Amino acid sequence: MSCCDTVTIDSRQTSQSSIIYNNRELHYYISTPNDFDSSKSYPLLIVLHGGTRVDSSTAFWILENLYVPALYETNLLIVAPNSPSNFGWDKIEGIESIKEIINDTKQHYLIDANSYIVSGYSMGAIMAWHVLEQLPQQFIGAISVSGRYGWDSIPYLFDDQNDNPYLNSDIDILLRKYFYVINSRIDDQFPFIEVEWQMNKLIELGVSIQFNPVDDVLHVPASGFIQTLQNSIPWINSLLTSY
């Protein structure tokens, strides 16, 4: 997809834009709803690609292969940024670049207040949890696809400790947000037993998580999660109408 092309996927139009971030051009992609009206405001969904080598079209790939096929019937304004690093997501620069891309998007599109959701696939799912923690004033919830919470290894799982490793003080922001979590029982990147254990521990402390296991999908391709992500639409609509 070249500089200013617009393509139609599943009745949604996707276009490319860019900002200058740290003296380099950083691409991002915007997918607008069917019958888009520039005079109306829309809820925003930021979607984050996985841990892969980044080129100008990396974010477009995750839109084309997962998010647009799953969510094409929604009225979400879907924005997919490229990571500013050469591979995957950097916690600090990633947050700063996402903030800049949101600000740039708001210069061209009307976005509903209190209607920001973040989602990610694989490493992008880990980043989505981090975005929500770092930008809680903007984001009301997150959709995690084939990832986990946190950058570090999951504590205690194979130890003899039965207590909950998470402290309410550490997850205070999570307790005030909403999560839709998708993972496969046969994921060969993030073992299901670990993610399930982790989600149960967070739920035990009161985090609002709708956990949605998939039976027969490997970690890749991302397109294997289209149907399960599509099933999140009622959750998205409920979340948006509750604010």
N, C-alpha and C positions, 0 to 999 in steps of 0.2 A: 504494500500500500504506500503510495508516494505521498509527497508533502501535503497536498490539500485535497486529495481525492475523497469522495463520499461513496460508500458502498451500502447496498441494501442486503441485510441478512434477516430472514424470517420476519419481513415487513418492518423491521427497524432500520433506520439509517445510522451508519457509523462513520464518523469523520475523524481526521487526525488534527491535532494541534500540538503546540510546543511552547515551552518557556525557556528562558536562559537561566540556568541554575549552576552556580559555581563556575561561571565562564564557559559553560558548554550547553548545547541544545539538548533539552530533555523532552522526549515525546510522550504524549498521552492521547488517549482515544475516548471519544464521547459517542455513546449510543443513545439516540433519542427515541421516545415511544412512537408507535404508529399514530398518525394524525397529530404529530407534534405541533403545538401552537406557541410561538415565541412570546406571546403576551401573557401566558399562564405560567404559574410556578409548579415545580415538580419535586418530589422527594429524590434525594441523592443517594446512590449506591456507589461507593468506591470499591473497586475490585482489584486484587493484588495477585500478580503472577507468582509462580513458584520459584524455587532455587535453580536457576538455569543461567547460562551465559546470555547477557543482555545485549540485544541490538535494537535498532529503531522500531521494529515491529513486534517485539516480545509481548507487550501488553495486548496488542491486537489479537495475537494468537489465543490468549485465554478468553477474550471476548468471543471470538469466532467459534471456539471449540467447546465452551462450557456455558458462559453466562448468558449470551444472547439466545442460544437454543433453549435454555431452561426458562428464561424470564422474559421472553419476547412479548408476552401478553400483558405484562405489567406496565404501569405508568411511571416506572423508575427512570430517572436520568442516570445512566450507568457510565461511570468514568473509570477508565483503566490506565493508571500511570505506569510508566517504566521506572524501574529502580535506577537511582543515580549511580549505583555501583556497577562494576563490570559483571558481577555474578550475584544473584540473589538480592537479599535486602540487608542493608546496614541499619541498625536500630536508630542511630542519631540522624544521619543524613537522610534516611528513609522518611522519618517523621517530618523533617524540615521540608523536604521536597514535596511531600503530600500536602502539607499546609500551603505551599506556594501554588500547587496545582489547583487546590480548592479555591484559593483566592482568584486565580486566573479564570477558572470556570465561572465564578460568580460575576465576572465582568461581562460575560456573554450570555448567561442563562439565568433565569429566575429559579431559585431553589427555595423550597418550603423550609421555614424555620422549624427547628426541632424534628427534622425528618432526615437525619443523616445516618446511614447504616454503612458498615464496612464489612467486606468479605474477602476471603483469600483462599487459594488452593495450595496445599503442601506448605512450603516455607512461607508462602503468602498468607496461609491461615495463621501461622504463628505470629506473623507481622500484624494481622488483623486484630488479634487480642491485644498486642502491644499498642496499636493505634488507639484503640478504645481506652486503654489505661492512660495514655499520654494526652489524649484530646477528649476528655470526658464531657467538656462543655458543649461539644459539637455532636458527638455520636451517641445514639440511644441504644444501639445493639450491634451485634456482629454475627456473621454466618461463617463458620469454620468448616472447610471442606478438605478432608484427608490431611489433617494436621494435628496439632496438640496445643495446649496452653503452656507458654513459657519456652525460653530458649535453651534452658539447661535440662539435663536428664531428669526424669521423673523420680522424686525421692521416695525412699522407703519401700517401694513395691516388692522387692525381693529380699527385704530384711525382715526381721522378726518383730518389728515395731508395729503395733496395732493402732496407735494414735494417729490423728489427722495431721499431716505435715504442714498444712497451710494454716496461717493465722488470720483471723478476721481483719486485723490491722493491715496485713499485707494485701488482702483482696478487697479492701473496703470499696473501691470503685466498682469492682465486678458485682458486688452485692446490690448495686443500684442500676445495673444494666441487664440486658436480655440477650440470650445466646441460642443460636440454632446450630447444632454440631452434627456433622456428617462424617462417619468413618466406616471403613469396610472391615469386616471380620477376617478378610484374607489380605489385608494391606501388607505389602512386603517392604514398606519404608517406615511406617509408624505402627508397630505391633498393636493390634486391637486390644489385647489384654492390658497394656499399659494405659492407653487412652481411656478405656472404659473405667479402669480403676481411678484414674485422675478425675474424670468427670463425676464419678460417684462421690469422691471426696469433696469436690467443689459444691455439688448439690447438697451434700450433708451439712455444709456450712451455710446454705441458704442462697447460693447463686442460682438464678433462674436460667436453667439450661434445658432445652428440648433436645435430647440425644437421639440420633436417628441412625442406627446401624444398617449397613448394606451387607448382603450375604456373599455376593459373587463378583466383586469388582476389585481388581488389583489397583495399586497406587496409580499407575498409568495404563491407558490414556485418561486424561481428565474428562473426556467425553463420556466415560463410563458413569459419571456422577450426574449426568443431565437430568434423568428422571427424578432422582432423589432431591436434587436442588429445586426442580420444578415443584415438588411437593411442599417446599417451604413458602410458597406464595400465600396461603392462608395465614401463616405465622407473620409474614411481612405485613400483610394488610391489617391484621389485628394490632401489630405493634404500632403502625403508623396512625391508626385511628384512635389509639389510646393516648396520644400526645396532642 
